[in-house]
Amino acid sequence: MLDDFLEQKVVLDLVSPYVCLGKLVHYDEHFLELKGADLHDLRDTDTTREVYVAESAATGIKRNRKRVLIRRAEVIAISKLEDVVDE
């Protein structure tokens, strides 16, 4: 099922107050690997997760990592960035 997301820009909603956006390039049973990623701590802003993701979909991913590995156990949702709606 994750094959549908490979080589796509994705949004990972995490259990913690972080959200990660980037291109999913690989996954295994323990990790998801994103390149050109934005690992964003939502405690650093006054905006909500939904607003931050919608703004990123509209203006582009604000890269702060060339590569990041995210533990699959931390992910509560994955979606393609192009599927984000701001309505």
Secondary structure, 3 states (H helix, E strand, C coil): CHHHHCCCEEEEEECCCEEEEEEEEEECCCEEEEEEEEEEEHHHCCCCHHHHHHHHHHHCCCCCEEEEEEEHHHEEEEEEHHHCCCC
